[in-house]
Amino acid sequence: MLRKKLALLLLIVSPAVFAQDETPAAPAAPTKEYVKKTFENGIFINNQTVEGTSKKSLGFLIQHRFGRMVDERNLYGIFSSANIRIGLDYGITKRISVGFGATKGMLYDLAWKGIILKQAKSGGMPITVTYFGNVVAKTGVNAGFMNQKNEYTFANRCTFFNELMIARKFSKAFSWQIAGSYSYFNMVDTTGKFTKDRSHGIIGLSTIAQWRITSMLSLQAEFDYPLNPDKITDPKDATKLVNYQKPNLSFGLEYSTGQHQFQIFATTADNIHPQGVIGENTNEFIYKNMKNKSRVSMLIGFNITREFGF
C-alpha cells in the first residue's frame, strides 16, 4: 500500500519539477530589411549612384554622346563627332564591385565601388552611403606625356577620381542623392590662357534626383559643380576672368525592365568619365555665337545597361 502511495506522489510531483527546469526560448531577432532599388542601376546619366552590381553578376554598359546641338545642319549634334564608352562591371559581393572600360580616344579605366551603409526599412538606417573610385589611363606615344622637366613616367598618363555618395529613397516614386568628389590630374594644361598654375586637384559637388512616373519609366535630373575651378581670361573681354571648368546640367528619361535599362538625355558635359565631367567640362548651358545670339549648348546622349546573373 505504501509503495502505491509513493508511486502516485512521484507521478504528481515529477511534471512540476521538470517544468521548472525548462527555460523559455528567447524570441527570434527580427530580420533587418533593406530598401531596394534606390536607383535602377549604378549609372545615372553622367554620375555614379549608390547602387552596385549584384553579387556574382556581370554588368554591361554602353555610354554614348553625340555632338553639340548647334543647329539643323548637323541635325542638332546627331551627325557631329560622337564619344562612346563600353564597360563591364562585376559584383564580387553584395556590397563590393569592380569595373573596367574603354573610351574613344584611347582611354582605359579601372573602377571600384563599395556600399558602406544601406538604407533600412522600419526606422533603421535612413540613408545609403557608397564610395566610388577609379583610375583612367590614356594611351599614345610617350612624347605626348612629358612633364615640365621633359621626363616621362606612366603616371603622367593617369587621372584619378574618388567620390562619397549619400542617397535616400523617400518613397516608391522619388529618390535623391548628393555626393562630394575629388578629381586628380597628374598632368594638366599649362598654356598661357591660365592666369596662374592650373590646379591638379578639383573638388566637386554633385546631386541627382529621380521621379518614377510608372514602374518602368522615370524622369532624371543631375547637376555637377566644380568648387575650385581654374581661372582664364575671358576670350571676349581680356579685362575679365572666367571659370575654365563649367557646371554640368542634365535631364532625361529612363526606361527599365529590371535587368535592362535605357536612358536618353540632354547634357552639357562632353566628357564621359566623372573626373572629366567635373574637372574638364568647358561646355556652357547657354553660350553666345559669333552673332552674339544666345544658344543652348547641350548634347544628346544615351546609356544602355544590362546585368547578367551567374
N, C-alpha and C positions, 0 to 999 in steps of 0.2 A: 504493500500500500504506500509506503514511504517512497519507494522508487518511482511509482506512478506520479506522486505529487511533485517530486524533484524534476522529472522529465517535463511535466506540464509547465513548471515555473521557468525552465530553460527556454521552452518554445515561446513563452510570452516575453521574456526579457531580451533574448538574442536580437530580434529585429531592431529593437530600440537602441541597443548598443552599437550595432553595425551602422545604423542610420546616422548616429552621432559622429562616426569616423569618416563619413563621406563628405568631401569638400565640394561645395558648389562650383561648377565650371565658370571660369571668367568669361565675360561677354567678349565676343569676337570684335577685334578692332575694325572700325569702318574702313572700307577701301577708298582711297583717295581718287577722285575722278578729276581728270584734267580737261580743260576746254580744248576742243578740236577745231582745226581749220580757222585759226585767227585770220590767215590769208590762205589762198588756194595752193600756193607753192612758194618756193624760195626766191623767186624773182618777181619784181613789181616795176614794170616799165624799165627804168634805169637803175633802180635801187634793189638791194637785198631786203628780205623780210626775215622775221624771227623764225620762220618755218625752215625745217631741214629736210633732206631726203630721207625717206623711210628706211628702216633697218633692212639690210641685205637687198636693197633696191637700187636700180640704175636709172638715173635721170638724164634725159637727152634734151638739149636746149639749142634752139636757133634764135639768134637776135639779129634783126635786120633793120638798117636805117637807110632811107632814101636820101636824096639831096635836099637842099633848102627849097622851100616853096616860094620861088621867085615870081613866076608868072606862068601864063598858059603856054609859053614857048617851050618850056621844059616839062610841061604837064604838071606844074607845081611840085617839082622835085622828083617825080617818078622816073624821068629819063636822065637825071643827073647821076653823077658818080655815087655809088652806094657803099655802105660799110656793113660788114657782116661778121658775126662771131658764131662758132659752133662749139658747144661744150658738153662735157659729161660729168655727172656727179654720182657719188656712191655713198650710201648710208652705212657706216661701219657699225654704229649702234643706234638706238632710238634718238640719241641726242648729238652724235658726232658724225659729220660727213666731210668728204673731201671732193675736190673737183679739179678738172683740167680743161683748158680751152685753147682755141686758136682763132686769131682775129686777122682780118685782111690788113695787110701792111707788115706782115711777118712778125706778129706779136703772139707770144705764147704765155699762158698764165697758169699758175697753180694756186688753188684756194682751199680754205678750210673753214668750217663753221661748227660752233658748239653752243647748244642750248643750256644756259646756266640755270634759269628758273622757268617754271611753266605755270601759266595761269590755271588755277584750280576752281572747281565749282563749289557752291555752297559755303561761302565765307572763307575759303582758303587763300592762297597766294593770288593777289589781284591782277598781276601783270606777268608777261613773259619777257625774259631777258636773254638775249642771244649775242654772242660775239662772232664777228666775221673778219677774216684776214686773207690777203692774197699777195702774191709777188708776180709782176709782169716783166717779161724779158723780151727785148726787141732784137731780132736777128739782123744780119747785114755785115758788111766788111768792117774790119776793126778800125779803119781810118775814120769812120763816122762816129766813133765813141772815144775820142781822145779828150782828156781833160785839159785844164789850163796849162798844165806842165807838159803837155804833149805826151802823156802817158796813157796806156790802155790797160784796163782791168775788166774782167767780166762784169763786175758790179756796176760799171758805168752804163750797162745796158738795162739795169733793173729799176723798177719803181715799186713802192710798197703801199699797202692800204690796210688800215685797222679801223674797225668800227664796232661800237657797242649800241645795240638796238633795244628799245623798250616799247612794248606794244600791249594793247588791251582790246579784247573783243567785247564791246559794250552790249551787243545784242546779236541776234542772228543776222541782222541786216548791216550793222556798222562796226568796222574795225579801224583803229588808228595807231600809228607808230611814229615815234620820234627817235632820232639817232644822232650821235656825235662821232665824228671820224677824224682821222689824221692820215694824210697822204704824204709820202716822202719820195722825192725825185733825186736820184743820185747825180744826174746831170740835168742842167737847166739851161735855157736860152739866155745868153749874156750879151746880146746885141745892144746897140746904143739906144733902142727905143725905151728901155727901162731906166727910170730915174735913179735907181740905186741897184745894188746887187739883188738879183731875184732870190726869193725865198725857196729853199729846198723843201720845206715842210708847209703844208696848207691844212688848216683846221676847218672842218666843215660841219654844218648843221643841216639835217635832212628830216623831212616829215612826209608821210604818205597816209592816205585815207582811202577806204573802200566802202562803197554802199551797194549792197546786194539788192538788185531790183527783183530778181527771181532767184530760184535755187541754182540757176546756171548762168545768169547774166549779171554783171556788176559794173558800176561806174568806178573809175580810178582817177586819182589826182596825186601829184607829188611836187615837192619844192625842195631844191638844194641850194644852199647859200654858203659861199666861202667867207669865213670870218676875218681872214687876214690876207686879202688879195694884194697882188703887186700893183704898183702904180706905173703908168706910162703917160707920155704926153699925148694929149688929145690930137688925133690926126687932123681934125677940122679946126682946131684952135690951139696953137702952140703955147698959149699962155695958161692953159688949163691942164689939170691932171685927171685922168680917169682910171677906173679899175681895169686891170688886164683880164682877170678871171670874172666871168659873169654868172649870175644865178641861173639855175635851170628851173623851168616850169613845164610840167607835162600833164596831160589829161587824156583819158581814153576809156575803152571798153574791154572787158574780159569775158570770154565765154568758156565755161568749164564743164567738163563731163565727168569730173572726179580724178581720173588718172591723166587726162589730157586737158591742157589749157591753151587758149589762143587769145593774145592781147593785141589790139590795134590802137594806136595812139598818135598824138601830135606832141612834139617835144622841142625844146630849144637846144638840147645837148647834142652835139655832133660826135661825141665820143661814146664808147660802149662801156669800157672799164670804169669802175666807180672813181678811181683816182683821176681819171681823165674828165669825168663829169664835174668833179669838184675843183680840180687844180688846173685844168687846161681848156675849159669851155670858154670861148670868146664870142659865142653867138648870142646876141641880144633878142629879147622877145619882140621888141619893136625897134626898127632902125630907119634911118633916112637915106634914101637913094641919092643918086647924082643930081636929081631934080629937086632935092630937099623935100621929097614927099615921104611921109611915114608909111612904112610897110611892116607887116608881121613877118618875122623871120623864124619860122619853125620848120621842122622836118616831120614827115610821116614815117612811122616805123611799126614793126610788129615783132612779137615774141611768140614762139611755139615751144611748148614743153610737153614732155611725155615721160611718165615713170613706169618702169618695168620691174615687177617683183620677181624674186627668185626663191 
